[in-house]
């Protein structure tokens, strides 16, 4: 097979590999795991649909279709895909900002958002941008999910109290908007709904305390529906799940147009959804990769971020043609699927099948479910999103990381949620760039015993005839100004030769090479010398391509070789000759204050 064709078909390999390697003895394990997850998935999906502001039927559609599609191409054998709490909350923030009113047009915008998110994720997969998720810290996710947890709690109080609120487009964002909408309705609390909600909480928490894997939400939903039926509350003003249409999700083309037909989505609305879809795509990717890696730690399976982008993009794009809301990987369902004994991705396929079967059989009974019971389930989910222990550990480790988590958390509470994830990502990248742009430069000083000791650069650096300077890490434009200042100080110092050791330098960009060029010319004007040692073949090629080999002279560039400080010793011998001093009789040994001793055998 041609290399380009193999590369093109690589994202499609996971299901083929699973079918080829599937063993009959895995079937009962996958079947039981799929049934177990389905028992939790159905009530959660209806509840998450309410968070997104759409009827519960669309959460169930998503639980069927995305569970199947998401299992096909994911790099994890256990990732469970479907509606999630944070995705649903972000959907509500995005679409309400564009449209505001909850009607069928709102639903069509949510479905269109699913498709746009899928296209963005597929584009990211094609551009191999999966590795970028490494630069978003865990602090961002902790702060964002904690803020989402608080928002879910506040947003579900109306359903728990049995009152209806209008989600007006002009209301304030975040918790302030939720409080603004709830306040006028506090005089109309339905005690029946409160009672059902409290009973649901007792059942869910009690089942979890007795057996961690018990489908408490399913028990609670069934119990609440039976209670409503037995009390004769159907047909009263109690807030219940609206009647669901019969039949499985069907294929439907997007309702695109220019607003000339009823329920058509205008292009300006699609444009307004783009920024939010990007936030959904990035957040869904971060969640899915983090979840898959948390399971991979126990299984040893390799997770590919680019493959996850393709898998999530494919699932959401195709799901948008089957009336699905945006979804991603779910930590609770993934962990449950793994703990229930799943062996392969076929467990998620069984989960989708059970979801469809239960929907067909039980959909007519869904109208007995009180919204207060779903709100109570979401209360439990929301509290689980607030990981105080992890935040406390970050606080003890790094105040900067805690600050990132804190600002992201506050942003999630007071600004539109799609902006909050951008705030967190920006702060995470800013923190990374701040740390990466610190110049790591060390002076290495000889001692009478023939060894080197390391010392940070100071005012005394460059006072001797020869200075051995070690540069470490990535030398990119972020450190160029600081490096230029260091070099300028050496130009003014009485040093006659500077040996720059770059064994621990990985990358040098054009901005830093320009700083090197200026330093070499300034030193040559003073009739002083610059020598560079510890050069890898790649760094040596960069110096040659920039023209520094000709400027310095090939005799003053020393490529690294196998041996302890071999190139450094040759550079020092050359420097001694240039300044008219005898060369040392034996090669020096460095005594580092960091982890340098771990690779001295090849640190030349």
N, C-alpha and C positions, 0 to 999 in steps of 0.2 A: 504494500500500500504506500502511496506517495506521502511524504512528510506533511505537506499542506493539508491533505485529506485526513490524515490521522489527527492532526491538530484540530480540524474542523469538527470531527466526530467525537473527540475526547469527552465533551460534556454529556454526550448521550450514553456513555459507557456504563454508569452505575446499574441501571436496571438489567442490562444484558448480562453483566457480571453476576448479579444476584440470581437470575434465572439459570445461568450455567452452573453455579455452585450450590444451588439450593438443595437441601437434603430433606427427605421425607420426615425424618425425626424432628425437624424444626417446626413442622406444621402445627402440632398441638400447642406448642409454646407461643407461637405467633398468634394463634387463634384466641387463646385465653387472654393474652395481653391486649389484643384489639378489642375484645369484649369489655375488658376492665376499663380501658381508656374511654370507650364509647359511653359508659355509664356516667363518667364525669364530664365528657365533652358536650353532651346534649344540653344539660342545664346551664353550663358555662357559656355556651355559644348563644343561647337565647339572652342571657344576661349581658353579654358583651355587645350584642346587637342594640340593646337598650342604651348602653353607654354611647354607641355611635349615633344614636338618634333615629334608627331605622326599626321597623317591625321585627320581632324575633324570628320570623320565617327566613330572613336574609342571613341571620347568624347560623341557622340550621343548614341553609344552602352552602354556606362557606365551610361548615364543618364536614359536609359530605365531599364537596368538590376539591377543596384545597388539601384536605387530608390525603386524598388520593394523588393529586397532581404533585403535591409537595414531597411525597414519599418517593417519587420516581427517580429524581436526579440529584437529590441531596447527597453530599459526601458522607453523611452520618447515617448509620443503619437504624438509629433510634429517634431521630428528630421528628416530633409531631407538629404538623403545620395546621393552622386554622386561625380563627379569630382570637385575638389576645386583648388583654386589658389596655395596655399602653397604645397599641395601634388603634383600637376603637375610640379611645379618648382623644387621640390626635385627629382621627377622622372627623369627630364631632366639632372640634375646634376649627378645622380647615373649612369644612363645608358650611358650617353656620356663619363663618366670616364671609363666605361668598354669597350665600343665599339666605340663610336665617330661618325661614319658615320650614317646618317639618311637614312635608306632603310628598306626593309621588315624585315631583321634580327633584326634591332633596334626595330621594332614594336613587334616582337616576344619576345624580351628580356623584353620589358615593360609589356607584358601580363604575362610572367613568374614571373616578379617582383610582380605583383598583387597576384598571387597564393602564393608566398613565404611569402608575408606580411600577408595574411590570415592565413597561418599555424602558424606563430609566434603569432598572436593575439589569435588564438584558444588555443595555448599552454599557453599563459599568463592567459587566462580565466580558464583553467583547474587547473592551479597552484594558482588561487585566488590572482593574483598580481594586481588587479585593484586598491587597496588602495594605491599603490605606487605612483600613479599620484598626490596624495596630497603633495608629497615632491618636486614637480616641481613648482616653484613659478610663479605667474602671470607675473612677470617681465621678465622671460625667454620668455614667449609667446609674450609679447608686443615687446621685442627687436627682436625676430625672425621674427614675421609677418611684422614689420616695415622694416627690411632688405629685406624680400621677396618682399615687395611692391616696394622698390627701384629697386631691380633686375628685376621685371616684367616690370617696366617702361623702363629700359635700354634695356632689351631683345626685347621689342616690337617696338623699334624705326626703325629697318630695315623694318618691315612690314608696319609701318605707312608711311615711306618715299618711299615705293615701290621698295626697293632694296633687292636682295637676298644675304645672307651670308652663308658661309660654316662653319659648327660647327666642326672644326678640333679637333681631340683628343689631340693635343699638345698645344692648346691655354690655356691661363691663366684662372684660375677660377674666378667666381664672376664678378663684374662690370668691372674689368680690362680686362678680356677675352672678354666681350661683346663689350667694346670700341675697343679692338684690332681687332675684326672681322668686326666692322662697319666702321672703319676709311678708309680702302681702297675703300669703296663703296660710299662715300659721294659725289663723282662727278657724280653719276648716279641717282640722286633723280628723282622720277616720280611725277611731279606736279599734275597729275590727282589723284594719290593715296593720296597725302597730302590734296587736296581739299575734297575728299571723307571722309578722316579721320576727318578733322575739322568740316565738316557738321554733321558727326556722333556724335561728342562731343556736338555740339550745341543741337541736338535732344535729346540725353540722358539726359543732364543736364537740358534742358528746360522742358522735361516731368517730371523730378523729382521735379523741382521747382513748377510746376503747381499742381501735385498730387503725393504724396510720393509713392503710390503703383502702379503708372502707369508703364506698361512694356516698359519703354523707350528703352532698348536694342532691343526688338523685332521691335518696330517702326523704329529704326535706321537701322537695318539690312534689313528690307523690303524696306525702302526708298533708301538705298544704292544700293541694287540689281536692283530696278527699274531704278535708275539713270544710272547704268552701261549698262543695256539693251537699254535704250532710246538713249544713246550716241553712241551705237555701239562699245563698247570697248571689247566685248567678242571676243576672237580669236586674240586679239592684245597681246603685251608684258606686259600688265597690270597684276599684280599678283592677281589671283582669287582663290577661294576655288576649289581644284581639283574635278573632277567628282566623285560622290559617287556611290558605287555599290547598286543595288536594293536588297530589302529583309531585314528582321529583323535579329538580331544577331543569329548565329547558334552555336550549340554545336561543340566544336573542342578540341581534346586532346592536351596536351602540346607537343611541338615539342622537346622532349628530345632525346639525343643521344650522340655520340662521334665525331660529325663533319664529319661523312662519307657520309651523305646525304645532299642535298641542304637545306639551312635554318634551319638545326638542331642546337639546342642549346647545346653547350658542357658543361660538368660538371664543368670545371674550370670557365666558365662564371657564372654559378649558384652560385658557391662558392664566386666569386667576388661580386655578388649582395647581399650577406647575410647581410653585415654590413649596406648597404643602406636600405635594407628591414626592418631591426630592427629600424632604424631611422624613416622610414615611419610608422611603426606600433605604435611606441611611440607617434610620432607627431599626427597621426590620432586619437589616443585615447585621447590625451590631448585636441585636438580641439573638439571632439565629446562630451566629458564629460563637458567641459566648456560651450559649446553651449546649451546642454540639461539642465544644471543647471541654466543657465541664463533665460531660459523659465520656469523652474520649480519654480523659485522664484515667478513668477506671478500666477502659477497654483496650487502650493502646492504639486505637484507630487514628489514622491521619486525617485531619480536617483541612479541606481546601476552601479558602475564602472566596476565590473566583468561582469555584463550582457552586458554592452557596448562593452567590449573586445570580448565577444562571438558573439554579433550581427555584429560587424565590421569584425571579422575574418571570419564568415560564409559568409557574403556578398562578401568579396574580394576573398575568395577561390573559391566559386561557380562561381562568376563573371569571374574569370580567364579562365573558360571553355567556356565562351561566349564572348571572345575577348574584355574584359573590361580592362581599365587602372586602376591603384589604385585610390580609392576614400575614402571619409570619410564624416562626417557631415559638412554641409555648414551653416554658420551663417546667411548669407543674405537670403537664401531660407527658412531656418527654421523660421526665424523671419517673413518673408512674409507669410508663410503658417499659422502661428499662427494668424497674424493680419488679414488674409483673412477669418478667421472664422472657421478653421479646428476644428473638434471635436475629431477625433480619428486618428490612424495610417492609416486608410483606405484612407485618403486624399493623402498620399504618393503613395498608390497603384493607385489611379486615376491619379496622376501626371505621373507615369510610363506609364499608358495606353495612356494618351494624347500624351506623348512624342513619343510613337510608332506609333500612328495614324498620327500625323503630319509628322513624318519621312516618312512614306509610301506615303503620299499624296504629300509632298513637296520636297522630296529628289532630284528629277530631276532638280529642280530650284535652288538648292544650288550652282551650278556652277556659278551663276551670282553674288554671294556675294564676294566683294573685301576683301582681307586680311587686308587692311588699316582700314576698318570698324570694324573688330574684334579687331584689335590692339587698336583702340580708346576706345572700350568698356573696354578692359583690363586696359587702362590708368585710367579710372574711378574706376575700382575695386582696382587697385594698390594704388591709393591715399587713398582710404577708409581703407586700411590696416595700414596706418601710423597714430596712435592715439596719437597725440602730447599732447592732454589734459590729457590723462591717464599717459603719461610719466612725464608730469610736476607735477602732483599730487604725483607720486612716489618720484620724486626728492625733493619735499617739506617735504615728510614724512621720507624717509630713503635714505641716500647717498649710503649705501651698495647695496640696491635693485636697485637703479638707475645705479650703476656701473655694476651689473649683466646684466641689460637690455642693457647698452651701449656696453659692451664687446660682448654680443650675437649679437647685431646689426652689429657691425664691422666684426665679424666672418662671418656672413651671406653674407657680401659684398666681402670679400677677400679670403675666403677659400671655398672648396666644401661644398655645403649646408648641406649634410649629416653629415659633421663634425661639422658644426655650431650648430646644435641642441644638439649634445653631449657636446659641450663646455658649452652651456647654462645649460644643466641638471647638469653637473659637478659643475659649479659655484653655482647653486641653492642648491645642496646637501652640498657643502662645507660651504655655508652660514648657512644652517640649523644646520650642525654639530658644527660650530663655536659657534652658540648661545646656542645649547643644551648642549655643553660641559663646559659651565660656571657653576662652583659650586655655589649653592645658600645656603649659611650657615650664620645663624644669631645668635648672642648671645642675650639671654633674661635676663635682669637685674631686680632684685626686687627693689622696692622703699619703702619709709617709709609708704606710704599710702596703701601698700598691693597689688599693681598692678605691672605688668611687663611692661617694655619698651624694644623695640627692638633696637639693635645696631649692625652694621657690625663688623665682627671680626677685631681686631686690636692688637697692641702690648700689651695692658693692659688685653686682654682676657686671663683668666686663672690665674690672680693674686689673686683671692679670693679662699677660700677653695673649694667651689662648683661652677661649671660652668654648666649652662643650655644652651645647643647648639641645635638649630633647623636646620635640614636639609630639603630641599624642592626639589620637582621635581623628575626626573628620575636619579638615581645614576647608571651610566653605565661606561664602561671602559674609556670613554672620560674624566671623572672627577676624575678618580682614582689617577692620579699623584698629582693634586691639593689638593685632600682630604688627601693624604698621607703627603703632606707638612704641611697642617693645623694640622694634628694629631701629627706630629713630633714636631711642636712648642709647643703643649700642653704637650707633654711628658717632655719637658725641663722646663715648667712653674711650679710654686709652687702649682698648683691646686691639691687637694687630691681626688676629685670625679668629674667625668664628666657625666652629664645626657644628653643623646642624644635623642632629641624628633623627631620622624619620622612620625608624623601624616600626614604630607604633602608630604611624599615620596611615590611614586607609585610603582617603580620597583628598585630592587637592583640586579646587576649581580655578577658573580663569582669574577671578578677583584676587585670590591669594597668590597665584603665580605672578600677577602684576605687582603685588607687594614685594615678593621675592626679587623681581627684576629691579625695582627701585632701590631696594636695600643693597643688592650687589653693585649697582652703579655708584651709589653713594660711598660704599666701602672702597671701591676701586679708585674713586677720586681721591681718597685719603691714602692711597697706596697700601690698602689693607686687603685681606684675603677672606673669601667665603668658600667653605667646603661643605659638601652635603654627603652624608653616608646613610647606610641602612635603607637604600632605595630598592623597592620592589621593582620588577620589570614593568609593571603598569605605571608606577610613578615616574620611573626613568623615561618611559615613552611620553608621558605628559610633559616633562621638562624639555625633552627634545622637540616635541611638537610646538611648544610655546617659544622656542628659541633660546632657552636658558642654557642648554648644553654648549652652544657656541659662545655665549656670553661668559659663562663660568670657566669653560675649558673642560674637555672630557677628563683630563687628569685630576680634576677637583670634584668629580662625581664618583661615588663608590657604591656599586650595586651590592646588595646583601648576598652573602654566601653562607654555606653551611659551616658553622663554627661559632664559638662564643665570642661575641664582640669583634669578629674578624674584620668587618668593613670599618668599624669604629676605630680599631687599632691602626689600620692602614691610613685612615683619614688623619688621625693624630700624628702619625709619623710624618705624613706629608706637611701638616701644619708646622711641626717642629722644624722641618727643613726650610720652609718658607720664611719663618721668623728668625732663622739662624740659631736654633737651639738643638742640642743632641736629642735623639729619639730615646724614649724609655726602653729599658733593657727587657722588660716583660710586659705582656698585655695586661691591662688593668681588669679588675672584676668589679662590677657594680653592686653596691649594697642598697637596694631600693627600700622605700618605705611603703610601697604598695604591693601589688601582686606580681611584680616583675619576675620574681624567682621561679614562677611556675613554668616559664618557657625559656630559661637561660640557655638551654642546650642548643637552641636555634636562634637566639636573640643576638644577631650580629650587627 
